[in-house]
Amino acid sequence: MSKSFYDLDYIIEINERRIEQYLAAYQKVLERLTNIILIYSAITIFLTSVIKIVFFSKECPWVIYTCFTLFILLFIISLYNTIRLIIPVQIPYLNGPKIYYEGFRLEYEQTIKTQAEIENLLKASYINELEVALSNFERIFDRKSSFYYNALLYALLAAIPYIICVGFHISQKENTIQKVEIINSEKISKLLKIDSMSKIKNNSDNKPKDTETIVRGISTQLPGVDSSKVIPSSPIFIKENSYKRKKK
């Protein structure tokens, strides 16, 4: 079968194929969200201890303060992009075929008598809907990919100063253990009976708005078709995780 951009059937085919590709790519972006969650989970392990060192330790050097400030800044940027990534968006869904072979067909037949011309106009209306859906899928994929990339990048960058803070926390903990052992050994050498008690206390413990811009209509210029006679068509937009349908 010869492929030509003068063939309306081929134009329909490649538009449908591109929509499938963008939809699959968009779903993969959301699936990779687990990579970011894993980094966040690793960070929370020592986060409480690091906060205690920074805010309640008198021996904390300025380098650790700087690293912790840098970590907080990078982590907030990453978290902001993650929230933007998971915010539901309007997803375009194609109309049922009945709107073309019954609704649009009857409307075309009122002014046009040639069946071949009506058939081309019906295909043109369907192509118009495909182009609107494809433009929106392309825009959604570009935005979500950008959010994922920034969220992952800044999470990895935030891990660098965080590891420095954790290293300082571990070194302080080792020094404390060594001091306790020295004190205990001195007491054992001087006293026959030792009464010791130790208590360890561990205390644990934005929703940005995203304005979505939907591509409303596309002026389709198709070979062999009078664009002024084409009835514009648009897909149905349904917000993710929502039952409400919105026609644009």
Secondary structure, DSSP 8 states (H G I E B T S, - for coil): ----TT-HHHHHHHHHHHHHHHHHHHHHHHHTHHHHHHHHHHHHTTHHHHHHHHHH-TT--HHHHHHHHHHHHHHHHHHHHHHHHHS--EEEE---THIIIIIIHHHHHTT---HHHHHHHHHHHHHHHHHHHHHHHHHHHHHHHHHHHHHHHHHHHHHHHHHHHHHHHHHHHHHHHHHHHHHHHHHHHH-S------------------------------TT--GGG------EEEETT---EEE-
